[in-house]
Amino acid sequence: KKLTIGNKIADMSVSLNVSQFYNRLGKILIAFRKRSGPWGKANCLCLSRGASDEDETYLKSVVLHHYIFGYELPDTIILLTQSGYCII
């Protein structure tokens, strides 16, 4: 499978560990819904990731993408609310 990021083409096989994805997303949702800790009393949380940039490998959004998906997904938005989530 070929993946194009910007003007770079990489050969890679990408697969998502579905049970790990739901497990890790669930942990973040549980922590967020407690309305304490780092998110305080926020009603929603938006984790946006723009275009891939090799110089920004330690951004919180990149780290969370790796934790949730196992990969960095450029041009992706994750919206968490008290009633659910949406990934675009």
C-alpha positions in Angstrom: 0.0 0.0 0.0 1.3 3.5 -0.8 0.6 6.4 1.5 1.1 10.0 0.3 1.9 12.6 2.9 2.6 16.0 1.3 5.0 15.2 -1.5 6.4 12.1 0.2 5.3 8.6 -0.8 5.9 5.7 1.7 5.3 2.0 1.3 3.5 0.8 4.4 0.8 -1.5 5.6 -1.5 0.2 8.0 -3.8 -1.7 10.3 -5.8 -0.6 13.3 -6.0 -2.7 16.5 -9.7 -2.1 17.0 -9.9 -3.4 20.6 -6.9 -1.4 21.6 -8.4 1.7 19.9 -11.7 1.4 21.8 -9.9 0.5 25.1 -7.7 3.6 24.9 -10.3 6.0 23.7 -12.6 4.7 26.5 -9.9 5.5 29.1 -9.6 9.1 27.8 -13.4 9.5 27.7 -13.8 8.2 31.3 -11.1 10.6 32.5 -12.6 13.5 30.5 -16.2 12.8 31.8 -15.0 12.9 35.4 -14.7 16.7 34.9 -11.5 16.9 37.0 -7.8 16.7 36.3 -6.3 18.3 33.3 -9.6 19.1 31.5 -11.3 20.7 34.5 -15.0 21.2 33.8 -14.8 21.4 30.0 -17.9 20.4 28.0 -15.9 19.3 25.0 -12.3 18.5 24.0 -11.1 19.0 20.4 -7.8 17.3 19.4 -6.9 18.5 16.0 -3.9 17.4 14.0 -3.0 19.3 10.8 -0.6 18.3 8.1 2.2 15.9 9.1 5.5 17.7 10.1 8.6 15.7 11.0 9.9 18.6 13.2 6.8 18.5 15.5 7.0 14.9 16.7 6.3 15.7 20.4 3.1 17.7 20.1 0.3 16.6 22.4 -1.9 15.8 19.5 0.7 13.6 17.9 1.3 11.7 21.2 -2.5 11.2 21.6 -2.8 10.0 18.1 -0.1 7.4 18.6 -1.7 6.4 21.9 -5.3 6.1 20.5 -4.6 4.8 17.0 -1.1 3.5 17.0 -0.3 6.0 14.2 -0.3 9.7 13.5 -3.3 10.5 11.3 -2.6 13.9 9.6 -5.6 16.2 8.9 -7.7 14.5 11.6 -10.0 16.0 14.3 -11.1 14.1 17.4 -14.0 15.7 19.3 -14.9 14.4 22.7 -18.1 15.5 24.4 -19.9 14.4 27.6 -22.3 12.3 25.5 -19.9 10.8 22.9 -17.2 11.4 20.4 -16.6 12.2 16.7 -13.5 11.5 14.6 -13.2 13.4 11.3 
